[in-house]
Amino acid sequence: MYTRFKMALLCAGALTATSLMTSQAQAGLDGNPFEGLYLGFNANYAKVKSTTTYDLLNAPTSTFNGITSTKSGNGYGGILFGGIGTNFWGPLYAGVEAGLGVNGGTATVSDGAATLGLKAGFTLDLDARLGMTISDRVLVYAIGGYTSIKYKGIGFTSGKSSGLAGYRYGAGFEVGILEDIALRVEYSRTEHSSVTWIQGGDSFTFDPSTQVFRIGLVLHMD
């Protein structure tokens, strides 16, 4: 379902870009459509996966009978972001950006009776963007940067949570739809650091990754 959703949204974005190429709408100032400061909001559709290992620490107090199944869950969220960008050599574009918000998604393991895992929550993004303005209304770019997501434990008797950092990479595009306003479509992936949580006499190490599809609006202020 996640793959079909991504393909449908990408097709919709491509059709939007094609139709707007012939319109008079543009983002930003004439001649410099995506340069300067900007603010925006993205709606997120995310999927969390995790490589999970299980160790029996103390047999008499163990409450888990070994991993028999794993599950990845999708979720929704949103990001407020801001940044600055410029064309530095003809159509070549570079910028930096920061974002705060919430990601969705869960990753769990089960022994057939109990289910344990983690759930994505608050997120911080720090990114660099490198791309090209292929017209006065269309910017395509690659992204690379740092992301920290706070994961909460699922099924643990004592509250568990941890901020897991990782490197974020992906690509996207912006299309001017009104003067100073652009539509953004973006896909990214993050490989996070791992976390180990204890439940009774058992140890669980989660090594998550997230895939996030975002669509939103950008206000270019310069």
Secondary structure, DSSP 4 states (H G I P E B T S, - for coil): -HHHHHHHHHHHHHHHHHHHTTSS--SSBTTBTT-EEEEEEEEEEEEEEEEEEEEES-GGG-------EEEEEEEEEEEEEEEEEEEEETTEEEEEEEEEEE---EEEEESSS-EEEEEEEEEEEEEEEEEEEEETTEEEEEEEEEEEEEEEEES-SS--EEEEEEEEEEEEEEEEEETTEEEEEEEEEEEEPPEEEEETTEEEEEEEEEEEEEEEEEEE--
